[in-house]
């Protein structure tokens, strides 16, 4: 279903996937932020997120960056005015999400945001600034929060790894008082990514682990290595709390480049031979809801 949302930050179009059948209870929502060179329809096709949405019954919102705002349709994750709550593109994405919640009776405790590349970097922005809205986030081929402040520092971080741009300005998670809860996160990255250096995936994890350092006990790490049949090997690292729940996961896909792991082979910006990132993100999201201990 097509639509658009407008606030003081601007206007953005979107596509909303509504699962079929009658819904006896409020359903979850996954917000999917596309990368540069994509639009909402293309991202839906690339990730095939609508497949688990139909099977497990959740809504999927695909905000679309306007070509007028950025000719390459990149979200402005690297601009200062688009890195804070209540301003610019974060306010549009959050406002659009809240409007969908109201219009369709979404379960407000089960709202999630994920993205690829520039969309993944914007998902980090949303997780930092709206932990009251999003129960968990998915970051695929993305970058840490605050790693850049303009286009030049963005390209430096993307091409040379986080060390190139991370310390060009203060790059820290805002004070704990601005984050009433540490948002669980699942991170995917290909170790052959030449567009966004794989070191950024490590830095995303390190940055988010720092947020979770306030847990009563240190997170416990477990790792395992496996392979997709006829596909890529991958290493999964999971960081568990005292109850055994994974608050952070990192999937490093060995041999993969800058594409959505396990995505549609007929669409650009996918790595079909990797583990299915959409399915794994849905699994991870299913374990987390607002208000859980």
C-alpha positions in Angstrom: 0.0 0.0 0.0 1.5 3.4 -1.0 1.4 6.4 1.2 3.3 9.5 2.3 4.1 11.3 5.5 4.8 15.0 6.1 6.1 17.0 9.1 8.4 19.9 9.7 11.3 17.8 8.6 9.8 17.2 5.1 7.8 14.7 3.1 8.7 11.1 2.3 6.7 8.5 0.5 6.5 4.9 1.7 5.2 1.4 0.9 3.4 -0.6 3.6 3.0 -4.4 3.4 -0.1 -5.6 5.2 -0.2 -9.4 5.8 -3.4 -11.1 4.6 -6.1 -12.7 6.8 -8.0 -11.5 9.8 -5.9 -10.2 12.7 -7.4 -11.1 16.1 -4.6 -9.2 17.9 -2.3 -6.3 17.3 0.6 -7.3 15.1 4.3 -6.3 15.0 5.9 -3.8 12.6 9.3 -3.9 10.9 10.6 -0.7 9.4 13.0 -1.3 6.5 15.4 1.4 5.4 16.9 1.0 1.9 20.4 1.8 0.8 21.7 4.2 -1.8 20.5 3.6 -5.3 17.4 1.8 -4.1 13.7 2.6 -3.5 11.1 1.0 -1.4 9.9 -1.5 -4.1 13.5 -2.5 -4.9 14.4 -3.0 -1.3 11.3 -5.1 -0.7 12.3 -7.3 -3.6 15.9 -7.5 -2.6 15.3 -8.5 1.0 12.1 -10.6 0.5 11.1 -9.4 3.9 7.4 -9.7 2.9 7.8 -13.5 2.8 8.3 -13.9 6.6 5.9 -11.0 7.1 3.1 -13.0 5.4 4.0 -16.2 7.1 4.4 -14.8 10.7 1.9 -12.0 10.3 3.6 -8.6 10.8 3.5 -5.3 8.9 6.5 -4.0 7.0 7.0 -0.3 6.4 9.4 0.8 3.6 10.1 4.5 3.9 11.6 5.9 0.7 14.2 8.6 0.4 13.2 11.3 -2.1 15.3 11.9 -5.1 14.9 15.6 -4.5 16.5 15.2 -1.1 19.4 13.1 -2.4 19.9 12.2 -6.1 21.3 8.8 -5.1 18.4 8.2 -2.7 20.8 8.0 0.3 19.6 8.6 3.7 21.5 11.5 5.4 22.9 9.5 8.3 26.1 11.5 8.1 24.6 15.0 8.6 24.4 16.5 12.1 20.9 17.7 11.7 19.9 14.1 10.7 21.5 12.4 13.6 19.4 13.8 16.5 15.9 13.2 17.8 13.1 15.4 16.7 14.8 16.8 13.6 15.3 16.1 9.9 15.0 12.6 8.6 14.9 10.8 12.0 11.8 12.8 12.8 10.2 11.9 9.5 10.9 8.2 10.0 9.7 8.2 13.6 6.6 10.2 12.8 5.8 8.0 9.9 6.2 4.9 12.1 3.9 6.4 14.8 1.3 7.2 12.2 1.3 3.7 10.9 1.0 2.4 14.5 -2.1 4.6 15.0 -3.7 3.8 11.7 -3.3 0.1 11.9 -3.4 -0.8 15.6 0.2 -2.1 15.6 1.5 -3.6 18.8 3.7 -0.7 20.1 5.9 -3.1 22.1 7.0 -4.9 18.9 8.3 -2.3 16.5 11.7 -2.8 14.9 13.9 -1.0 12.4 16.5 -2.5 10.1 18.4 -1.3 7.1 21.2 -1.9 4.5 24.2 0.4 4.0 23.1 4.0 4.3 19.8 2.6 5.6 21.7 0.6 8.2 23.5 3.6 9.4 20.2 5.4 9.7 18.8 2.4 11.6 21.6 3.1 14.1 20.5 6.7 14.3 17.0 5.6 15.0 18.1 3.1 17.7 20.2 5.7 19.5 17.5 8.5 19.4 14.3 6.5 19.6 14.8 3.6 22.1 11.3 4.3 23.3 9.9 3.5 19.8 12.0 0.6 18.5 12.4 -2.7 20.5 15.4 -3.8 18.5 17.4 -2.9 15.4 19.1 -4.7 12.4 22.2 -3.3 10.9 23.4 -4.8 7.6 26.6 -3.4 6.0 26.3 -0.3 8.1 28.4 2.2 10.1 28.6 3.3 13.7 26.5 6.2 15.0 28.2 9.6 14.8 31.1 8.3 12.7 30.8 11.2 10.2 29.6 14.8 10.1 29.7 15.5 6.4 30.1 13.7 3.1 33.9 13.7 3.2 34.1 12.0 6.6 31.3 9.6 5.5 33.4 8.4 2.5 36.5 8.2 4.7 34.7 5.9 7.2 33.1 3.8 4.5 36.2 3.3 2.4 39.0 3.1 5.0 37.2 1.7 8.1 36.0 3.4 11.2 39.5 4.5 12.3 39.5 7.0 9.4 36.5 9.0 10.5 35.5 7.9 14.0 37.6 10.3 15.9 37.2 13.3 13.6 34.7 14.5 16.0 33.3 13.2 19.3 31.6 10.0 18.4 29.9 8.5 21.4 26.5 7.3 22.3 24.5 10.1 24.0 24.4 10.0 27.8 22.5 7.2 29.4 19.8 9.6 30.6 18.8 10.0 26.9 18.6 6.2 26.4 16.1 4.8 28.9 16.9 1.3 27.6 19.7 -0.4 25.7 18.3 -1.5 22.4 19.2 -5.1 21.3 20.9 -5.2 17.9 21.7 -7.8 15.2 24.6 -6.9 12.8 25.4 -8.4 9.4 28.5 -7.6 7.3 30.4 -9.3 4.4 34.1 -9.5 5.0 34.8 -8.7 1.3 32.7 -5.5 1.3 34.6 -2.9 -0.6 31.9 -0.2 -0.3 31.6 -0.1 3.5 34.7 -1.5 5.1 34.0 -4.6 7.2 35.7 -2.9 10.2 32.6 -0.8 10.5 30.6 -3.9 11.5 33.0 -4.5 14.3 32.8 -0.9 15.4 28.9 -1.0 15.3 29.1 -4.0 17.6 31.7 -2.4 19.9 29.7 0.8 20.1 26.5 -1.0 21.0 28.3 -3.3 23.4 29.3 -0.2 25.3 25.6 0.7 25.7 24.9 -2.7 27.1 27.8 -2.5 29.5 25.3 -1.3 32.1 23.8 -4.8 32.3 23.9 -6.2 35.8 26.5 -8.8 34.7 28.9 -8.8 31.8 27.5 -10.3 28.6 28.6 -13.8 27.8 30.0 -14.5 24.3 29.3 -17.6 22.3 30.5 -18.1 18.7 29.9 -20.7 16.0 31.0 -21.1 12.4 28.9 -22.7 9.7 28.2 -22.6 6.0 25.2 -22.2 3.8 24.8 -25.3 1.6 26.5 -24.5 -1.7 27.1 -21.0 -0.3 29.3 -18.8 1.9 30.7 -19.7 5.3 29.8 -17.4 8.2 30.7 -16.7 11.8 27.9 -15.9 14.3 28.8 -14.2 17.6 26.1 -13.9 20.2 26.3 -11.8 23.4 23.9 -13.2 26.1 22.7 -11.7 29.3 22.4 -13.6 32.6 19.1 -15.2 31.5 20.7 -16.5 28.3 18.9 -14.1 26.0 21.1 -12.7 23.1 21.1 -8.9 23.3 23.7 -8.6 20.5 24.5 -10.7 17.5 27.1 -10.3 14.8 27.0 -12.3 11.6 30.2 -12.0 9.5 29.7 -13.6 6.1 32.9 -14.8 4.6 33.4 -14.0 1.0 30.4 -11.7 0.7 30.5 -8.2 -0.6 28.1 -5.2 -0.2 24.8 -6.9 -0.6 21.9 -8.2 1.5 22.8 -11.7 2.7 20.5 -14.4 1.4 18.7 -11.9 -0.7 16.9 -12.2 -4.1 19.4 -13.3 -6.8 17.4 -11.4 -9.4 17.9 -8.0 -7.7 21.0 -5.7 -7.2 22.7 -5.3 -3.9 22.2 -8.8 -2.7 24.4 -11.8 -1.8 22.1 -14.8 -2.4 24.7 -17.3 -1.2 24.8 -16.0 2.3 22.7 -16.8 5.3 19.2 -15.3 5.1 19.5 -12.0 6.9 15.8 -11.3 6.7 14.9 -14.6 8.4 17.6 -14.2 11.0 16.5 -10.6 11.8 12.9 -11.7 12.2 14.0 -14.5 14.5 16.1 -12.0 16.6 13.3 -9.4 16.7 10.8 -12.0 17.8 12.8 -12.5 21.0 12.6 -8.8 22.0 9.8 -6.5 22.9 9.5 -3.2 24.8 8.9 -3.6 28.5 10.7 -7.0 28.7 13.1 -7.4 31.6 
